[in-house]
Amino acid sequence: MNEENQKKVKEESSKENKNKVAKEKKEGTNYFLGILISILTGLFVGFILGILSAPKPGKEIRKDIKDKSEEFVTKSKQSVTGTIDKTKEFVEKGKSKFKEVKGKGKEIIEKGKEKVEELKEVITPKKENTEA
């Protein structure tokens, strides 16, 4: 009986330890999440305070934001247009290469067919001679 009791105590203590470890891991995750939220909140508040306490008046800040956003939109459009142009160019090069390779392939096939016909002409008479 004494051994059975010891086994039960060990099992219960190992279960308790597992529960503690799981709880500590969960708390650790919550701890990290809390720090992350605090940092992000601090950055946001600092950004807002920085804008509000800037040496420029509100009208100038709004004008700067508007100008920067328009500049960003213009650069984005240029980038997209450039990407589209490069893609079209790449596709055209691909098409021309494909046509070139296709033409060469057809030439090789035709040459192969010609060689086969030549070999047939050579082999057929020999075959007839051996049968006769």
HELIX and SHEET records of a PDB file:
HELIX    1   1 ASN A    2  LEU A   52  1                                  51    
HELIX    2   2 GLY A   58  GLU A  131  1                                  74    
END                                                                             
